Amino acid sequence: MTITLRNEHKKDYRVVEEITREAFWNLQVPGCDEHYLVHIMRNHPDFIKDLDFVAIMEDKIVGNIMYAKSSLVNEEGLPLKTTTFGPVSVLPELQRKGIGSKLIQHTIEKAKEMGYKAIIIYGHPHNYCKHGFVGSKSLNVSDNEGRFPYSLLVLELEKGCLKGHNWKYISSVVYYGITEEAFKEFDAGFATKEKCFMPSQEEFNIACRAFVE
């Protein structure tokens, strides 16, 4: 299986949105809204176009990764330039074949080249520790309320850059910019899919409510 990566083009937008919808449908909640997040990210000032990549197999887009600017602020109020990826999407029938990993590893190197000090994400440790991410408490990175969520993960791109400080993670507001009315209008343009409960949704709920002491 040969996979090539390139930056997303405007002509890819709808295909990427459809792939994202397929990848996340019923995974974390009944239905999903990640495809709308992809749609609004591209026009947001925090969007990092140079880290927006698609994966191609046999001339067909099969996956995508997108990034937004974020930051860490230490106890003295001094900021550090960081970035955050998500969504990462791969067609369901091609998941667990290394496509997502290839997108992640490629863009980690690109983010280093661009001068970002760290990548901060929310995700399941099982999926991301293999890429070098560690739990946020290991590097004294908390959420804005000073807590250490189970799913808050950190990858230093410049080794040791977080040492000796306590940090708070400041996410891009784009990840919280989805309104129900706008989403429903957007989603109405896609094929109808059945919403249902999946065990992965309860796993997601547990992870979202878990904190490291």
Residue pairs with C-beta under 8 A, 6 or more apart in sequence:
1 57
1 97
2 57
2 58
3 55
3 56
3 57
3 62
3 98
3 99
3 102
4 55
4 56
4 57
5 53
5 54
5 55
5 56
5 102
5 103
5 106
6 53
6 54
6 56
7 49
7 50
7 52
7 53
7 54
8 16
8 52
8 53
8 54
8 64
12 54
12 61
13 39
13 42
15 61
16 38
16 54
16 61
16 64
16 89
17 35
17 38
17 39
17 190
18 35
18 190
19 61
19 62
19 63
19 64
19 89
19 90
19 91
20 34
20 35
20 37
20 38
20 64
20 87
20 89
21 32
21 34
21 35
21 190
21 193
22 89
22 91
22 92
23 34
23 87
23 89
23 90
23 91
23 92
23 95
24 32
24 34
24 35
24 87
24 89
25 31
25 32
25 193
26 32
26 195
26 196
26 197
26 198
26 200
26 201
27 198
27 200
27 201
27 204
28 200
28 201
28 204
29 201
29 204
30 195
30 196
30 197
30 201
31 187
31 193
31 195
33 178
33 183
33 187
34 87
34 89
35 186
35 187
35 190
36 178
36 182
36 183
36 186
36 187
37 87
37 174
37 175
37 178
38 64
38 66
38 87
38 89
39 186
40 174
40 177
40 178
41 47
41 66
41 68
41 174
42 49
42 52
44 68
44 172
44 174
44 177
46 68
46 69
46 70
46 172
46 173
46 174
47 66
47 67
47 68
47 174
48 67
48 68
48 69
48 83
48 114
50 110
50 114
51 65
51 66
51 67
51 83
51 85
51 107
51 110
51 111
51 114
52 64
52 65
52 66
52 67
53 64
53 65
53 103
53 106
53 107
54 61
54 63
54 64
55 61
55 62
55 63
55 64
55 90
55 99
55 102
55 103
56 62
57 94
57 99
62 90
62 91
62 94
62 99
63 88
63 89
63 90
63 91
63 94
63 99
63 100
63 103
64 87
64 88
64 89
64 103
65 85
65 87
65 88
65 89
65 100
65 103
65 104
65 107
66 85
66 86
66 87
67 83
67 84
67 85
67 107
67 111
68 83
68 84
68 172
68 174
68 175
69 81
69 82
69 83
69 84
69 172
70 82
70 83
70 84
70 120
70 169
70 170
70 171
70 172
71 79
71 80
71 81
71 82
71 170
72 79
72 80
72 82
72 117
72 118
72 120
72 141
72 162
72 167
72 168
72 169
72 170
73 79
73 80
73 167
73 168
73 170
74 80
74 165
74 166
74 167
75 165
75 166
76 165
79 170
80 117
80 118
80 161
80 162
80 167
81 115
81 116
81 117
82 116
82 117
82 118
82 119
82 120
82 169
83 111
83 116
83 118
83 119
83 120
84 119
84 120
84 121
84 171
84 172
84 175
85 104
85 107
85 119
85 121
86 121
86 122
86 123
86 175
88 100
88 103
88 104
90 99
90 100
90 103
101 130
101 131
104 128
104 131
105 131
108 119
108 131
108 132
108 155
108 157
111 119
111 157
112 157
112 158
116 157
117 156
117 157
117 158
117 161
117 162
118 154
118 155
118 156
118 157
118 158
118 161
118 162
119 133
119 154
119 155
119 157
120 136
120 141
120 152
120 153
120 154
120 155
120 169
120 171
121 128
121 133
121 152
121 153
122 149
122 151
122 152
122 153
123 133
123 151
123 153
124 151
124 207
125 133
125 135
125 150
125 151
125 153
128 153
129 153
131 155
132 155
133 153
133 154
133 155
134 153
134 154
134 155
135 148
135 150
135 152
135 153
135 154
135 212
136 142
136 143
136 148
136 149
136 152
136 153
136 154
136 169
136 212
137 148
137 212
138 154
139 154
139 156
139 162
139 167
140 162
140 165
140 166
140 167
141 148
141 152
141 154
141 162
141 167
141 168
141 169
142 148
142 152
142 166
142 167
142 168
142 169
143 149
143 152
143 168
143 169
144 168
144 169
144 170
146 168
147 211
148 211
148 212
148 213
149 208
149 210
149 211
149 212
150 207
150 210
150 211
150 212
151 207
151 208
151 210
152 169
154 162
156 162
